[in-house]
Amino acid sequence: MSSVAFSKGGFDSCYSRLLELKPPLLPPSKPTDTSLADAISSLYLHPALEAALHILNNDLPSAHFLVRHMEAAPAYESMYLHGILHRIEGDYDNARAWYEDVRSSGVFQHNWKSGIDASKFIDEIEAFNREKRGSQSDLEARSVAEIKGVIDYCVKRFGIGMLQDAREVWVKSEGDLKKLGQDMGTCGLTVANRLSENPNVTVAVIEAGTLQENNPNVTAWDSFEKAFNTSIDWQYLTAKQQYAGNQELIYHSGKALGGTSTINGMTYVRAEKAQIDAWETVGNRGWNWDNLYRYYKKSEHFDNATQNQLAVDGVSYISEYHGFDGPLHVGYPVELNNGTFHETANATVQALGIPFNPDVNGGHMRGYTVWQSTFNRVANVRADAAREFYLPIQGRSNLNVYTSTTANRITWGAANNSIDANGVEVTLANNKTMVVHATKEVIVSAGSLRSPALLELSGVGNPEILNKSNVSVRIPLNAVGENLQDQTNVALIARGNLNFTGTGPYVVYANLTDVFGQGLSKVSDSSIASWAQTVSQANDGYVNATALETLFKIQHDLVFKQMVSDAEIIVTASSSNVATVQWGLMPFSRGSVHIASANPLDTPHIDPKLFVADVDLTIQTAILRFGRSVFYTKPMSDLVSQELVPGTSAVPLNATDAEWAPFVKASTTPNFHPIGTVSMLPKELGGVVDSSLRVYGTSNVRVVDASVMPFQVSGHLTSTLYALSEKAADLIKADM
């Protein structure tokens, strides 16, 4: 059986195909080295692409060697290249076996833009060879087409990850417009979706994780916490919490395309109107509730509740609060708590003075409600950012997504004092580095725990912090990484006398009058100046006490005078237990996130400094008292047989704050809602970005994620982050 011998035209054709790819992976002129095999090896290609070019150069031993040792490539690339090699060598039985393996995987038929598939080649093997149908030139042409399919598939699926050791890649578009986003989670994919609507704008997305569209720990509606401590969870460890029992705590954060939206609790609860209005009060023109409200609705595709959910499960909503044409599916899980648990919970909290709120997403949150979730009821899957904002538009030719690729640092113009970013240095999956160039803007969307570190690694930050890690200062900006704010979370558990199934998204939003009653004035009259002084000193004065006092006055007004909801109490039941989970929503404590070294692969030093402002401990304790009272108030008390956590022996029913304190400090966890580390504030108040989200001192670097939020919100972050990103995309478009 004869093998295929490729003419020079086959190599030239596929080399040209590589040049057509966006981004182009090769230099514009072919190697001129006398040894073409050596020249191919010098191109720094991933083994799959290098093997394909060796095949076209008739160097089958080199191709075989690469395919056998292709540990970095998924099995189906290796299988397909094995099939190609056996077929062009005339070994049709082995070729068919390899193609059958590929066909059973299904991946190529689903993904190839070229339309080449394994089934077609299985059917044609004998027609071309054993039956002597087709000429040598036909065989060559079809083999070249097949290898082009391999190239197309590999680069489409893995992008820059298919490069083995490249030094640079340029990404350009018509009109010289280029948006480069780094570590794309909830916000980044939303912005990428909206910017790539313009075909004249090329968007490159850099993501350290991978697409998890078929991971059951992601897709299942009841999957919360199943992805924790797995490969798609960054599992950041905090510094010991001096004011919270000296605990080292874990921050769960999504390492996947779609970020933390792939592993979070799927809750869709917005903010209080007054909280968003405070963003404008502090100096961010145009950032108010009325403006952001339309962006909440723009992002949303609300799925109306079923009749059973309305009649039996306690669900209610107000249609005018919602959007119905956006990408993000919002609705209710299929299986809510069984029986009449929602009626029991509602009646109990009403007995404690909390009214029913039919829909908390209209800007006023106080009350008991059944919350909405980022859930696609038709598909019965989690509605994460990758599924909603990327997969439907992944075929856009101007959108390039590079997974398994870590952003190291922003690169700058040639001049030492340049404030113009021109790209990002990245690390590939094989630990090789390269630079992705940007001709327009760099958009950082790495989240509150990574965005400040990326800025610092790029020379933007506090000189004292940067000098410790031997990072050259490009733009001094002391507040980078400061103002870290997270909510505190403590659970109480009681043994029930029924067996509970389903999920219970039943929640109380309460203000401080609800939880303190007559004792509120003793807390509200505390010294704001002393809180600011304490917090500033605990953070080495990097944000001064005067600035913090200005911010704390605005926050104090929100929680003590405007009475926004400052407590969330989740009321739920599972198996034979009833639980309440208590969150303090607007803490005065502030911490920080900073680089620990100049190595971008090292995790940053994270210290939320929970309870450094002692008023937060006072408020958290009052919320716990309220949550505990749910167990002892009818009709819930009829379902409770014994308090388990903390238990009345550990914390008596009439316990003082001092008696509560050891339990609260030892049991508190962060709420995984970190914000503020790249705050959108005036620079003199500790700001890092202005109201257009541009980093102070730079000309073309923006940050779009939770790190820019200046204050905490009473709702969960996801809904506000989608709205923030929608607005950010419009701000960026306006400057194009």
Protein Blocks (a to p, Z undefined) as FASTA:
>chain_A
ZZddddfklmmmmmmmmmmpccdfbdfbdcfbfblmlmmmmnopafklmmmmmmmnopak
lmmmmmmmmmkbcfklmmmmmmmmmmmnopaklmmmmmmmmmmnommmmmmmnlpafklm
mmmmmmmmmnopacfklmmmmmmmmmmmmmmmmmmmnmmmlpmkbcbdcdddehiiacdd
ehiafklmmmmmmmmmpmkbccddddfbdcfklgmklmpmklghklgoiakbgkiacddd
fknoopacdddddddehijmlmmnoiacdddfklmmmmmmnopghiafklmmmmmmmmpc
cddddfklmmmnopacdfklpcfkbmbdcdddfbdcehjllmmmmmmmmmnopacdfbfk
nopagdcddddddddfklopacdfklmmmmmmmmpmkbccdehiacfbdcddfblklcbd
fbdcdddfkopacddddfkbccddebjklmmmmmmmnopacfklmmmnopacfbgcfkgo
paiacddddddddddfbdcedjddbdcdddfklmnmmmlmmmmmpcfklmmmmmmmmnoo
macfklmmmmmmmmmmmmmmnopafbdcddddehjbccdddddfbdfbdcddddfbfbfk
bccdddehgoklmklmmmmmmmmmmmmmmmmpcfklmmpcbdfbgojklmcfklcfklmm
mmmmmmpccehiaghjlcccdfklopabdfkopaehiakbccddfklpmbdcfbdfklmm
mmmmmmmmmmmmmmZZ
